[in-house]
Amino acid sequence: MESLVKFVENELVEKKEFPDFSSGDTITVYYEIKEGEKTRTQFFKGVVIQRRGSGITETFTIRKMSGTVGVERIFPINMPALQKIEVNKKGKVRRARIFYFRGLTGKKARIKEVRS
């Protein structure tokens, strides 16, 4: 059964090429929104909180501040509406899932940038 699932993932699901990113990185995700008959591109820029899953079920969570309210959005990596991902900054964090980032405010909520 497991080999059948892997076969379907490899053969039938189209894979898009996205840049490598991990938790702590600041990225911009461009995705398509359909409103009635019209479609438009919207972007969501924020810090990657986590990446989870593998293959077809992989998702990543992005957090941004909208005014004083924190907004998080979960994107499946294979979402058909996903157009492109830009990595704005590479962040240096010690954890794979930085949920502690939710409780930080002000200068403590900054992530050091890795220069390459």
MODELLER restraints for C-alpha pairs under 7 A, 6 or more apart:
rsr = mdl.restraints
at = mdl.atoms
rsr.add(forms.Gaussian(group=physical.xy_distance, feature=features.Distance(at['CA:9:A'], at['CA:56:A']), mean=6.27, stdev=0.5))
rsr.add(forms.Gaussian(group=physical.xy_distance, feature=features.Distance(at['CA:18:A'], at['CA:84:A']), mean=6.99, stdev=0.5))
rsr.add(forms.Gaussian(group=physical.xy_distance, feature=features.Distance(at['CA:18:A'], at['CA:85:A']), mean=6.28, stdev=0.5))
rsr.add(forms.Gaussian(group=physical.xy_distance, feature=features.Distance(at['CA:22:A'], at['CA:48:A']), mean=6.81, stdev=0.5))
rsr.add(forms.Gaussian(group=physical.xy_distance, feature=features.Distance(at['CA:22:A'], at['CA:51:A']), mean=6.93, stdev=0.5))
rsr.add(forms.Gaussian(group=physical.xy_distance, feature=features.Distance(at['CA:23:A'], at['CA:48:A']), mean=4.80, stdev=0.5))
rsr.add(forms.Gaussian(group=physical.xy_distance, feature=features.Distance(at['CA:23:A'], at['CA:49:A']), mean=5.31, stdev=0.5))
rsr.add(forms.Gaussian(group=physical.xy_distance, feature=features.Distance(at['CA:23:A'], at['CA:50:A']), mean=5.29, stdev=0.5))
rsr.add(forms.Gaussian(group=physical.xy_distance, feature=features.Distance(at['CA:23:A'], at['CA:51:A']), mean=6.88, stdev=0.5))
rsr.add(forms.Gaussian(group=physical.xy_distance, feature=features.Distance(at['CA:23:A'], at['CA:96:A']), mean=5.89, stdev=0.5))
rsr.add(forms.Gaussian(group=physical.xy_distance, feature=features.Distance(at['CA:23:A'], at['CA:97:A']), mean=6.52, stdev=0.5))
rsr.add(forms.Gaussian(group=physical.xy_distance, feature=features.Distance(at['CA:24:A'], at['CA:47:A']), mean=5.92, stdev=0.5))
rsr.add(forms.Gaussian(group=physical.xy_distance, feature=features.Distance(at['CA:24:A'], at['CA:48:A']), mean=5.42, stdev=0.5))
rsr.add(forms.Gaussian(group=physical.xy_distance, feature=features.Distance(at['CA:24:A'], at['CA:49:A']), mean=6.47, stdev=0.5))
rsr.add(forms.Gaussian(group=physical.xy_distance, feature=features.Distance(at['CA:24:A'], at['CA:90:A']), mean=6.98, stdev=0.5))
rsr.add(forms.Gaussian(group=physical.xy_distance, feature=features.Distance(at['CA:24:A'], at['CA:91:A']), mean=4.65, stdev=0.5))
rsr.add(forms.Gaussian(group=physical.xy_distance, feature=features.Distance(at['CA:24:A'], at['CA:92:A']), mean=6.31, stdev=0.5))
rsr.add(forms.Gaussian(group=physical.xy_distance, feature=features.Distance(at['CA:24:A'], at['CA:93:A']), mean=5.84, stdev=0.5))
rsr.add(forms.Gaussian(group=physical.xy_distance, feature=features.Distance(at['CA:24:A'], at['CA:111:A']), mean=6.94, stdev=0.5))
rsr.add(forms.Gaussian(group=physical.xy_distance, feature=features.Distance(at['CA:25:A'], at['CA:47:A']), mean=5.62, stdev=0.5))
rsr.add(forms.Gaussian(group=physical.xy_distance, feature=features.Distance(at['CA:25:A'], at['CA:48:A']), mean=5.60, stdev=0.5))
rsr.add(forms.Gaussian(group=physical.xy_distance, feature=features.Distance(at['CA:25:A'], at['CA:89:A']), mean=5.65, stdev=0.5))
rsr.add(forms.Gaussian(group=physical.xy_distance, feature=features.Distance(at['CA:25:A'], at['CA:90:A']), mean=4.56, stdev=0.5))
rsr.add(forms.Gaussian(group=physical.xy_distance, feature=features.Distance(at['CA:25:A'], at['CA:91:A']), mean=4.61, stdev=0.5))
rsr.add(forms.Gaussian(group=physical.xy_distance, feature=features.Distance(at['CA:26:A'], at['CA:46:A']), mean=5.42, stdev=0.5))
rsr.add(forms.Gaussian(group=physical.xy_distance, feature=features.Distance(at['CA:26:A'], at['CA:47:A']), mean=4.36, stdev=0.5))
rsr.add(forms.Gaussian(group=physical.xy_distance, feature=features.Distance(at['CA:26:A'], at['CA:48:A']), mean=6.30, stdev=0.5))
rsr.add(forms.Gaussian(group=physical.xy_distance, feature=features.Distance(at['CA:26:A'], at['CA:87:A']), mean=6.25, stdev=0.5))
rsr.add(forms.Gaussian(group=physical.xy_distance, feature=features.Distance(at['CA:26:A'], at['CA:88:A']), mean=5.46, stdev=0.5))
rsr.add(forms.Gaussian(group=physical.xy_distance, feature=features.Distance(at['CA:26:A'], at['CA:89:A']), mean=5.03, stdev=0.5))
rsr.add(forms.Gaussian(group=physical.xy_distance, feature=features.Distance(at['CA:26:A'], at['CA:90:A']), mean=6.53, stdev=0.5))
rsr.add(forms.Gaussian(group=physical.xy_distance, feature=features.Distance(at['CA:27:A'], at['CA:45:A']), mean=5.70, stdev=0.5))
rsr.add(forms.Gaussian(group=physical.xy_distance, feature=features.Distance(at['CA:27:A'], at['CA:46:A']), mean=5.81, stdev=0.5))
rsr.add(forms.Gaussian(group=physical.xy_distance, feature=features.Distance(at['CA:27:A'], at['CA:47:A']), mean=6.37, stdev=0.5))
rsr.add(forms.Gaussian(group=physical.xy_distance, feature=features.Distance(at['CA:27:A'], at['CA:85:A']), mean=6.84, stdev=0.5))
rsr.add(forms.Gaussian(group=physical.xy_distance, feature=features.Distance(at['CA:27:A'], at['CA:86:A']), mean=5.53, stdev=0.5))
rsr.add(forms.Gaussian(group=physical.xy_distance, feature=features.Distance(at['CA:27:A'], at['CA:87:A']), mean=4.44, stdev=0.5))
rsr.add(forms.Gaussian(group=physical.xy_distance, feature=features.Distance(at['CA:27:A'], at['CA:88:A']), mean=5.23, stdev=0.5))
rsr.add(forms.Gaussian(group=physical.xy_distance, feature=features.Distance(at['CA:27:A'], at['CA:89:A']), mean=6.97, stdev=0.5))
rsr.add(forms.Gaussian(group=physical.xy_distance, feature=features.Distance(at['CA:28:A'], at['CA:43:A']), mean=6.44, stdev=0.5))
rsr.add(forms.Gaussian(group=physical.xy_distance, feature=features.Distance(at['CA:28:A'], at['CA:44:A']), mean=5.59, stdev=0.5))
rsr.add(forms.Gaussian(group=physical.xy_distance, feature=features.Distance(at['CA:28:A'], at['CA:45:A']), mean=4.19, stdev=0.5))
rsr.add(forms.Gaussian(group=physical.xy_distance, feature=features.Distance(at['CA:28:A'], at['CA:46:A']), mean=6.65, stdev=0.5))
rsr.add(forms.Gaussian(group=physical.xy_distance, feature=features.Distance(at['CA:28:A'], at['CA:85:A']), mean=5.73, stdev=0.5))
rsr.add(forms.Gaussian(group=physical.xy_distance, feature=features.Distance(at['CA:28:A'], at['CA:86:A']), mean=5.11, stdev=0.5))
rsr.add(forms.Gaussian(group=physical.xy_distance, feature=features.Distance(at['CA:28:A'], at['CA:87:A']), mean=6.52, stdev=0.5))
rsr.add(forms.Gaussian(group=physical.xy_distance, feature=features.Distance(at['CA:29:A'], at['CA:43:A']), mean=5.37, stdev=0.5))
rsr.add(forms.Gaussian(group=physical.xy_distance, feature=features.Distance(at['CA:29:A'], at['CA:44:A']), mean=5.22, stdev=0.5))
rsr.add(forms.Gaussian(group=physical.xy_distance, feature=features.Distance(at['CA:29:A'], at['CA:45:A']), mean=6.33, stdev=0.5))
rsr.add(forms.Gaussian(group=physical.xy_distance, feature=features.Distance(at['CA:29:A'], at['CA:84:A']), mean=6.13, stdev=0.5))
rsr.add(forms.Gaussian(group=physical.xy_distance, feature=features.Distance(at['CA:29:A'], at['CA:85:A']), mean=4.64, stdev=0.5))
rsr.add(forms.Gaussian(group=physical.xy_distance, feature=features.Distance(at['CA:29:A'], at['CA:86:A']), mean=6.55, stdev=0.5))
rsr.add(forms.Gaussian(group=physical.xy_distance, feature=features.Distance(at['CA:30:A'], at['CA:41:A']), mean=6.48, stdev=0.5))
rsr.add(forms.Gaussian(group=physical.xy_distance, feature=features.Distance(at['CA:30:A'], at['CA:42:A']), mean=5.72, stdev=0.5))
rsr.add(forms.Gaussian(group=physical.xy_distance, feature=features.Distance(at['CA:30:A'], at['CA:43:A']), mean=4.34, stdev=0.5))
rsr.add(forms.Gaussian(group=physical.xy_distance, feature=features.Distance(at['CA:30:A'], at['CA:44:A']), mean=6.66, stdev=0.5))
rsr.add(forms.Gaussian(group=physical.xy_distance, feature=features.Distance(at['CA:30:A'], at['CA:82:A']), mean=6.29, stdev=0.5))
rsr.add(forms.Gaussian(group=physical.xy_distance, feature=features.Distance(at['CA:30:A'], at['CA:83:A']), mean=5.49, stdev=0.5))
rsr.add(forms.Gaussian(group=physical.xy_distance, feature=features.Distance(at['CA:30:A'], at['CA:84:A']), mean=5.32, stdev=0.5))
rsr.add(forms.Gaussian(group=physical.xy_distance, feature=features.Distance(at['CA:30:A'], at['CA:85:A']), mean=6.27, stdev=0.5))
rsr.add(forms.Gaussian(group=physical.xy_distance, feature=features.Distance(at['CA:31:A'], at['CA:41:A']), mean=5.58, stdev=0.5))
rsr.add(forms.Gaussian(group=physical.xy_distance, feature=features.Distance(at['CA:31:A'], at['CA:42:A']), mean=5.56, stdev=0.5))
rsr.add(forms.Gaussian(group=physical.xy_distance, feature=features.Distance(at['CA:31:A'], at['CA:43:A']), mean=6.22, stdev=0.5))
rsr.add(forms.Gaussian(group=physical.xy_distance, feature=features.Distance(at['CA:31:A'], at['CA:81:A']), mean=5.34, stdev=0.5))
rsr.add(forms.Gaussian(group=physical.xy_distance, feature=features.Distance(at['CA:31:A'], at['CA:82:A']), mean=4.40, stdev=0.5))
rsr.add(forms.Gaussian(group=physical.xy_distance, feature=features.Distance(at['CA:31:A'], at['CA:83:A']), mean=5.20, stdev=0.5))
rsr.add(forms.Gaussian(group=physical.xy_distance, feature=features.Distance(at['CA:32:A'], at['CA:39:A']), mean=6.58, stdev=0.5))
rsr.add(forms.Gaussian(group=physical.xy_distance, feature=features.Distance(at['CA:32:A'], at['CA:40:A']), mean=5.65, stdev=0.5))
rsr.add(forms.Gaussian(group=physical.xy_distance, feature=features.Distance(at['CA:32:A'], at['CA:41:A']), mean=4.53, stdev=0.5))
rsr.add(forms.Gaussian(group=physical.xy_distance, feature=features.Distance(at['CA:32:A'], at['CA:42:A']), mean=6.22, stdev=0.5))
rsr.add(forms.Gaussian(group=physical.xy_distance, feature=features.Distance(at['CA:32:A'], at['CA:81:A']), mean=4.96, stdev=0.5))
rsr.add(forms.Gaussian(group=physical.xy_distance, feature=features.Distance(at['CA:32:A'], at['CA:82:A']), mean=6.51, stdev=0.5))
rsr.add(forms.Gaussian(group=physical.xy_distance, feature=features.Distance(at['CA:32:A'], at['CA:83:A']), mean=6.97, stdev=0.5))
rsr.add(forms.Gaussian(group=physical.xy_distance, feature=features.Distance(at['CA:33:A'], at['CA:39:A']), mean=5.52, stdev=0.5))
rsr.add(forms.Gaussian(group=physical.xy_distance, feature=features.Distance(at['CA:33:A'], at['CA:40:A']), mean=5.39, stdev=0.5))
rsr.add(forms.Gaussian(group=physical.xy_distance, feature=features.Distance(at['CA:33:A'], at['CA:41:A']), mean=6.12, stdev=0.5))
rsr.add(forms.Gaussian(group=physical.xy_distance, feature=features.Distance(at['CA:33:A'], at['CA:42:A']), mean=6.87, stdev=0.5))
rsr.add(forms.Gaussian(group=physical.xy_distance, feature=features.Distance(at['CA:34:A'], at['CA:40:A']), mean=6.60, stdev=0.5))
rsr.add(forms.Gaussian(group=physical.xy_distance, feature=features.Distance(at['CA:45:A'], at['CA:64:A']), mean=6.72, stdev=0.5))
rsr.add(forms.Gaussian(group=physical.xy_distance, feature=features.Distance(at['CA:46:A'], at['CA:62:A']), mean=5.62, stdev=0.5))
rsr.add(forms.Gaussian(group=physical.xy_distance, feature=features.Distance(at['CA:46:A'], at['CA:63:A']), mean=5.19, stdev=0.5))
rsr.add(forms.Gaussian(group=physical.xy_distance, feature=features.Distance(at['CA:46:A'], at['CA:64:A']), mean=4.48, stdev=0.5))
rsr.add(forms.Gaussian(group=physical.xy_distance, feature=features.Distance(at['CA:47:A'], at['CA:62:A']), mean=5.38, stdev=0.5))
rsr.add(forms.Gaussian(group=physical.xy_distance, feature=features.Distance(at['CA:47:A'], at['CA:63:A']), mean=5.29, stdev=0.5))
rsr.add(forms.Gaussian(group=physical.xy_distance, feature=features.Distance(at['CA:47:A'], at['CA:64:A']), mean=6.42, stdev=0.5))
rsr.add(forms.Gaussian(group=physical.xy_distance, feature=features.Distance(at['CA:48:A'], at['CA:61:A']), mean=5.77, stdev=0.5))
rsr.add(forms.Gaussian(group=physical.xy_distance, feature=features.Distance(at['CA:48:A'], at['CA:62:A']), mean=4.46, stdev=0.5))
rsr.add(forms.Gaussian(group=physical.xy_distance, feature=features.Distance(at['CA:48:A'], at['CA:63:A']), mean=6.42, stdev=0.5))
rsr.add(forms.Gaussian(group=physical.xy_distance, feature=features.Distance(at['CA:49:A'], at['CA:61:A']), mean=5.47, stdev=0.5))
rsr.add(forms.Gaussian(group=physical.xy_distance, feature=features.Distance(at['CA:49:A'], at['CA:62:A']), mean=5.65, stdev=0.5))
rsr.add(forms.Gaussian(group=physical.xy_distance, feature=features.Distance(at['CA:49:A'], at['CA:63:A']), mean=6.53, stdev=0.5))
rsr.add(forms.Gaussian(group=physical.xy_distance, feature=features.Distance(at['CA:49:A'], at['CA:97:A']), mean=5.80, stdev=0.5))
rsr.add(forms.Gaussian(group=physical.xy_distance, feature=features.Distance(at['CA:49:A'], at['CA:98:A']), mean=5.33, stdev=0.5))
rsr.add(forms.Gaussian(group=physical.xy_distance, feature=features.Distance(at['CA:49:A'], at['CA:99:A']), mean=6.52, stdev=0.5))
rsr.add(forms.Gaussian(group=physical.xy_distance, feature=features.Distance(at['CA:50:A'], at['CA:60:A']), mean=5.62, stdev=0.5))
rsr.add(forms.Gaussian(group=physical.xy_distance, feature=features.Distance(at['CA:50:A'], at['CA:61:A']), mean=5.42, stdev=0.5))
rsr.add(forms.Gaussian(group=physical.xy_distance, feature=features.Distance(at['CA:50:A'], at['CA:96:A']), mean=6.35, stdev=0.5))
rsr.add(forms.Gaussian(group=physical.xy_distance, feature=features.Distance(at['CA:50:A'], at['CA:97:A']), mean=4.67, stdev=0.5))
rsr.add(forms.Gaussian(group=physical.xy_distance, feature=features.Distance(at['CA:50:A'], at['CA:98:A']), mean=6.70, stdev=0.5))
rsr.add(forms.Gaussian(group=physical.xy_distance, feature=features.Distance(at['CA:51:A'], at['CA:59:A']), mean=5.83, stdev=0.5))
rsr.add(forms.Gaussian(group=physical.xy_distance, feature=features.Distance(at['CA:51:A'], at['CA:60:A']), mean=4.29, stdev=0.5))
rsr.add(forms.Gaussian(group=physical.xy_distance, feature=features.Distance(at['CA:51:A'], at['CA:61:A']), mean=6.59, stdev=0.5))
rsr.add(forms.Gaussian(group=physical.xy_distance, feature=features.Distance(at['CA:52:A'], at['CA:58:A']), mean=5.66, stdev=0.5))
rsr.add(forms.Gaussian(group=physical.xy_distance, feature=features.Distance(at['CA:52:A'], at['CA:59:A']), mean=5.48, stdev=0.5))
rsr.add(forms.Gaussian(group=physical.xy_distance, feature=features.Distance(at['CA:52:A'], at['CA:60:A']), mean=6.27, stdev=0.5))
rsr.add(forms.Gaussian(group=physical.xy_distance, feature=features.Distance(at['CA:53:A'], at['CA:59:A']), mean=6.33, stdev=0.5))
rsr.add(forms.Gaussian(group=physical.xy_distance, feature=features.Distance(at['CA:56:A'], at['CA:78:A']), mean=6.41, stdev=0.5))
rsr.add(forms.Gaussian(group=physical.xy_distance, feature=features.Distance(at['CA:57:A'], at['CA:76:A']), mean=6.98, stdev=0.5))
rsr.add(forms.Gaussian(group=physical.xy_distance, feature=features.Distance(at['CA:58:A'], at['CA:76:A']), mean=6.00, stdev=0.5))
rsr.add(forms.Gaussian(group=physical.xy_distance, feature=features.Distance(at['CA:58:A'], at['CA:77:A']), mean=5.71, stdev=0.5))
rsr.add(forms.Gaussian(group=physical.xy_distance, feature=features.Distance(at['CA:59:A'], at['CA:74:A']), mean=6.69, stdev=0.5))
rsr.add(forms.Gaussian(group=physical.xy_distance, feature=features.Distance(at['CA:59:A'], at['CA:75:A']), mean=5.52, stdev=0.5))
rsr.add(forms.Gaussian(group=physical.xy_distance, feature=features.Distance(at['CA:59:A'], at['CA:76:A']), mean=4.21, stdev=0.5))
rsr.add(forms.Gaussian(group=physical.xy_distance, feature=features.Distance(at['CA:59:A'], at['CA:77:A']), mean=5.39, stdev=0.5))
rsr.add(forms.Gaussian(group=physical.xy_distance, feature=features.Distance(at['CA:60:A'], at['CA:74:A']), mean=5.72, stdev=0.5))
rsr.add(forms.Gaussian(group=physical.xy_distance, feature=features.Distance(at['CA:60:A'], at['CA:75:A']), mean=5.48, stdev=0.5))
rsr.add(forms.Gaussian(group=physical.xy_distance, feature=features.Distance(at['CA:60:A'], at['CA:76:A']), mean=6.53, stdev=0.5))
rsr.add(forms.Gaussian(group=physical.xy_distance, feature=features.Distance(at['CA:61:A'], at['CA:72:A']), mean=6.72, stdev=0.5))
rsr.add(forms.Gaussian(group=physical.xy_distance, feature=features.Distance(at['CA:61:A'], at['CA:73:A']), mean=5.64, stdev=0.5))
rsr.add(forms.Gaussian(group=physical.xy_distance, feature=features.Distance(at['CA:61:A'], at['CA:74:A']), mean=4.36, stdev=0.5))
rsr.add(forms.Gaussian(group=physical.xy_distance, feature=features.Distance(at['CA:61:A'], at['CA:75:A']), mean=6.32, stdev=0.5))
rsr.add(forms.Gaussian(group=physical.xy_distance, feature=features.Distance(at['CA:62:A'], at['CA:72:A']), mean=5.51, stdev=0.5))
rsr.add(forms.Gaussian(group=physical.xy_distance, feature=features.Distance(at['CA:62:A'], at['CA:73:A']), mean=5.43, stdev=0.5))
rsr.add(forms.Gaussian(group=physical.xy_distance, feature=features.Distance(at['CA:62:A'], at['CA:74:A']), mean=6.46, stdev=0.5))
rsr.add(forms.Gaussian(group=physical.xy_distance, feature=features.Distance(at['CA:63:A'], at['CA:70:A']), mean=6.80, stdev=0.5))
rsr.add(forms.Gaussian(group=physical.xy_distance, feature=features.Distance(at['CA:63:A'], at['CA:71:A']), mean=5.63, stdev=0.5))
rsr.add(forms.Gaussian(group=physical.xy_distance, feature=features.Distance(at['CA:63:A'], at['CA:72:A']), mean=4.31, stdev=0.5))
rsr.add(forms.Gaussian(group=physical.xy_distance, feature=features.Distance(at['CA:63:A'], at['CA:73:A']), mean=6.60, stdev=0.5))
rsr.add(forms.Gaussian(group=physical.xy_distance, feature=features.Distance(at['CA:64:A'], at['CA:70:A']), mean=5.83, stdev=0.5))
rsr.add(forms.Gaussian(group=physical.xy_distance, feature=features.Distance(at['CA:64:A'], at['CA:71:A']), mean=5.37, stdev=0.5))
rsr.add(forms.Gaussian(group=physical.xy_distance, feature=features.Distance(at['CA:64:A'], at['CA:72:A']), mean=6.46, stdev=0.5))
rsr.add(forms.Gaussian(group=physical.xy_distance, feature=features.Distance(at['CA:65:A'], at['CA:71:A']), mean=5.99, stdev=0.5))
rsr.add(forms.Gaussian(group=physical.xy_distance, feature=features.Distance(at['CA:89:A'], at['CA:113:A']), mean=6.53, stdev=0.5))
rsr.add(forms.Gaussian(group=physical.xy_distance, feature=features.Distance(at['CA:90:A'], at['CA:113:A']), mean=5.69, stdev=0.5))
rsr.add(forms.Gaussian(group=physical.xy_distance, feature=features.Distance(at['CA:90:A'], at['CA:114:A']), mean=5.50, stdev=0.5))
rsr.add(forms.Gaussian(group=physical.xy_distance, feature=features.Distance(at['CA:91:A'], at['CA:111:A']), mean=5.95, stdev=0.5))
rsr.add(forms.Gaussian(group=physical.xy_distance, feature=features.Distance(at['CA:91:A'], at['CA:112:A']), mean=5.69, stdev=0.5))
rsr.add(forms.Gaussian(group=physical.xy_distance, feature=features.Distance(at['CA:91:A'], at['CA:113:A']), mean=4.61, stdev=0.5))
rsr.add(forms.Gaussian(group=physical.xy_distance, feature=features.Distance(at['CA:91:A'], at['CA:114:A']), mean=5.66, stdev=0.5))
rsr.add(forms.Gaussian(group=physical.xy_distance, feature=features.Distance(at['CA:92:A'], at['CA:111:A']), mean=6.62, stdev=0.5))
rsr.add(forms.Gaussian(group=physical.xy_distance, feature=features.Distance(at['CA:92:A'], at['CA:112:A']), mean=5.51, stdev=0.5))
rsr.add(forms.Gaussian(group=physical.xy_distance, feature=features.Distance(at['CA:92:A'], at['CA:113:A']), mean=5.93, stdev=0.5))
rsr.add(forms.Gaussian(group=physical.xy_distance, feature=features.Distance(at['CA:92:A'], at['CA:114:A']), mean=5.90, stdev=0.5))
rsr.add(forms.Gaussian(group=physical.xy_distance, feature=features.Distance(at['CA:101:A'], at['CA:109:A']), mean=6.57, stdev=0.5))
